[in-house]
C-alpha cells in the first residue's frame, strides 16, 4: 500500500504534468529556472522531462522551486494579456 508521501508525490506529479502540458509551458519554465538557478534552459528542460517521466525523483528543494514557479499568477500563459493591436 502506498504511503502518504507517495500519494502526495503522485498528486503533485499529476498536477505538474497538467500545468506543463500546454505547448511551450515546459520550455518557459526551463528558461525561467535557468535565469534563476543558472545552467542552460536545455538542461532544465531535460531535468523537468525526466521528473515528469518518473525517471528522476526531485529533491524537496526542486519540488518546492517547481511548485513556486508554477504557482506564480503572472507566470501563467492564461494570465498573460493579449498584446494590443499594432494598428
Phi, psi and omega in degrees: 000133181294146177281169178300320180297321179294320179295318179296318178295318179299319177295317178300315181297316179298314180295318181293319176301316179298317182291329181265000183292321181302145182307128176088349184292318179294318178297320178297315179297318179296320178296315179296317178297320180294324178291325182277319192250353185088179184083176181264156175301325180297318180298314180294322179296317178298318180295316177299317179298318179297322177294313181295329179273004179061030174269346182218133177262123182288150172290167178298323178297316179296316180300316180294318179298315179296317178301313180297320180298314182285339181275347181296119183297325180283353184262355182272133179303331179291339183261001179271122183291152175296140178293151179293153179297148181289330181244000000 
